[in-house]
Amino acid sequence: MLKKGLIILLILGLVGGVVAYKMYNKPHADMAVVKPDFRLSAQELFTAFDDDENSANDTYLGKKIQLSGSIVDVVEQNGKVVSIYLDTGDLVSGIACLLDEVDNNHRADFKVGEKVTFNCVCAGKLMDVELNRCVEIKKK
């Protein structure tokens, strides 16, 4: 009886280990082709968070969002674009689109005033509304 229990425990441990390994090494979703949960302008998303942050968190937090807007700032680190700020009409806060580190195909020539569309994951509002894993959607 003890041997049977140890064998079952060993099998369960092995299966659990394989499942954990697969989950840990699961590839990231390709944000360039992912189907967004919402399609919004930067102004619409910012207004939702500015009007009622709790409701906006319930609706958008962790969701895939296709976001369009005009660039007001481009932030670079070590010569590489890392984030784009979109116009919201607010002088203090805005929309921060942090570019996806997994996707190495970002262009380096973003210009202030240019209209862009990104697929992102909403991370909520700190001072700005933060969006992570942003990948530009190319116009066809």
C-alpha positions as CSV (number, residue, x, y, z in Angstrom):
1,M,0.0,0.0,0.0
2,L,2.8,2.4,0.9
3,K,4.6,1.7,-2.5
4,K,1.3,2.4,-4.4
5,G,0.9,5.7,-2.6
6,L,4.5,6.7,-3.3
7,I,4.2,5.8,-7.0
8,I,0.9,7.8,-7.3
9,L,2.6,10.7,-5.5
10,L,5.6,10.5,-7.8
11,I,3.4,10.5,-10.9
12,L,1.3,13.5,-9.7
13,G,4.6,15.4,-8.9
14,L,5.9,14.6,-12.3
15,V,2.7,15.7,-14.1
16,G,2.6,18.9,-12.0
17,G,6.2,19.6,-12.8
18,V,5.6,19.2,-16.5
19,V,2.5,21.5,-16.4
20,A,4.4,24.1,-14.4
21,Y,7.3,24.0,-16.8
22,K,4.9,24.5,-19.8
23,M,3.1,27.4,-18.1
24,Y,6.4,29.2,-17.2
25,N,7.8,28.9,-20.7
26,K,4.5,29.7,-22.5
27,P,5.3,32.2,-25.4
28,H,4.0,35.7,-25.2
29,A,1.0,36.6,-27.4
30,D,2.0,38.4,-30.5
31,M,0.5,41.9,-29.8
32,A,0.8,42.9,-33.5
33,V,-2.0,40.4,-34.4
34,V,-3.9,39.9,-31.2
35,K,-7.6,40.6,-31.3
36,P,-8.2,43.7,-29.0
37,D,-11.0,43.6,-26.4
38,F,-11.5,47.4,-27.0
39,R,-10.8,49.9,-29.8
40,L,-10.5,53.4,-28.4
41,S,-8.9,56.8,-29.0
42,A,-6.4,58.1,-26.5
43,Q,-8.9,60.8,-25.5
44,E,-11.7,58.2,-24.8
45,L,-9.5,56.0,-22.6
46,F,-8.1,59.0,-20.7
47,T,-11.6,60.4,-20.1
48,A,-12.8,57.1,-18.8
49,F,-10.0,57.0,-16.2
50,D,-10.3,60.7,-15.4
51,D,-14.1,60.5,-14.9
52,D,-14.2,57.3,-12.8
53,E,-10.9,55.4,-12.2
54,N,-12.5,52.5,-10.4
55,S,-15.0,51.9,-13.2
56,A,-12.3,52.2,-15.8
57,N,-10.1,49.7,-13.9
58,D,-13.0,47.3,-13.8
59,T,-13.5,47.7,-17.6
60,Y,-10.0,48.0,-19.0
61,L,-7.4,46.8,-16.5
62,G,-5.5,43.8,-18.0
63,K,-7.5,44.0,-21.3
64,K,-6.0,44.2,-24.8
65,I,-6.7,47.7,-26.2
66,Q,-6.2,49.0,-29.7
67,L,-5.5,52.7,-29.0
68,S,-5.2,55.5,-31.6
69,G,-3.9,59.0,-31.0
70,S,-1.4,61.7,-31.8
71,I,2.1,61.6,-30.3
72,V,3.1,64.4,-27.9
73,D,6.4,62.9,-26.7
74,V,8.8,60.1,-27.6
75,V,11.0,58.7,-24.8
76,E,14.3,57.0,-25.6
77,Q,16.8,55.1,-23.5
78,N,20.2,54.2,-24.8
79,G,19.2,55.4,-28.3
80,K,16.1,53.1,-28.4
81,V,12.5,54.3,-28.3
82,V,10.9,52.8,-25.1
83,S,7.7,54.7,-24.8
84,I,5.3,57.0,-26.6
85,Y,3.0,59.6,-25.0
86,L,-0.3,60.3,-26.7
87,D,-2.3,63.5,-26.6
88,T,-5.3,63.6,-24.3
89,G,-5.9,67.3,-24.1
90,D,-4.7,67.3,-20.4
91,L,-1.6,69.4,-19.7
92,V,-0.6,67.3,-16.5
93,S,-1.5,63.7,-17.3
94,G,-1.6,61.6,-20.4
95,I,-1.4,58.2,-22.0
96,A,2.0,56.4,-21.7
97,C,2.4,53.6,-24.2
98,L,5.4,51.4,-23.2
99,L,6.7,49.6,-26.2
100,D,6.8,45.8,-26.1
101,E,10.3,44.5,-25.2
102,V,9.5,41.1,-26.8
103,D,8.9,42.7,-30.2
104,N,12.2,44.0,-31.7
105,N,10.6,45.4,-34.8
106,H,9.8,48.9,-33.5
107,R,10.7,51.7,-35.8
108,A,12.9,54.5,-34.4
109,D,11.4,57.4,-36.3
110,F,8.3,58.3,-34.3
111,K,7.6,62.0,-34.6
112,V,5.6,64.4,-32.4
113,G,2.2,65.2,-34.0
114,E,2.1,61.9,-35.9
115,K,-1.0,59.8,-35.6
116,V,-0.4,56.2,-34.5
117,T,-2.3,53.1,-33.5
118,F,-1.0,50.6,-31.0
119,N,-2.2,47.2,-29.6
120,C,-1.5,47.3,-25.9
121,V,-2.4,45.9,-22.5
122,C,-3.9,48.4,-20.0
123,A,-2.0,48.6,-16.7
124,G,-4.2,51.3,-15.1
125,K,-3.6,54.8,-14.0
126,L,-0.8,56.1,-11.9
127,M,-0.2,59.7,-12.9
128,D,-0.7,58.8,-16.5
129,V,-2.8,56.0,-17.9
130,E,-0.2,53.2,-18.5
131,L,-0.3,50.8,-21.3
132,N,2.3,47.9,-21.6
133,R,3.4,45.6,-24.4
134,C,2.5,48.2,-27.0
135,V,3.1,47.3,-30.7
136,E,2.3,49.7,-33.5
137,I,-0.4,48.5,-35.9
138,K,0.8,49.4,-39.4
139,K,-1.6,51.1,-41.8
140,K,-2.3,49.1,-44.9
